Every structure is written in C-alpha cells, then in structure tokens.
Amino acid sequence: MEGIFYDTVTVGERGQVVIPAKARRDFAIKPGDKLIVLQGMGKMGLVLVHSKHMAKLFASLTRHVGHIKKLLSGRS
C-alpha cells in the first residue's frame, strides 16, 4: 500500500479534515488551493482532485468518451 495510503483522518464537527502533510507535499497542495470532491470507488470513498488538473481531466475524458461509454454499457 506504499504510495497509496497516507494516514487516517478524523472528520471534525464542521465536516473538515486535515490532509496529511506528506500527501500535501506529494501533490503540491498549498493553503488556498481549490480541490474538487468527487464520488469514488462506487460510493465507498471520496476522490480529491486539484482544480488546476480539471481541464486536463475533462480533455482526457472527452478524447475517450466513446470507449468510456462502451465500458459503462458493458460492451468491449
């Protein structure tokens, strides 16, 4: 799990969590950065994506939309 598991976090009363320092360093997350929260792993977890990467993510999804549709429909 090295490189995948950073640490555990506790959700505070206001719904806040602290991103572990090593994860912040690895992903160059700085105070004031915007992160987008997405559903991940079939509602078993959350995914954080730095907003500066969203344009790249959307471009990739757009290029592969036909293949993604096939995967989602169960066709290969």
Secondary structure, DSSP 4 states (H G I P E B T S, - for coil): -TTT--------TTS--PPPHHHHHHTT--TT--EEEEEETTTTEEEEEEGGGHHHHHHHHHHTHHHHHHHHHT--
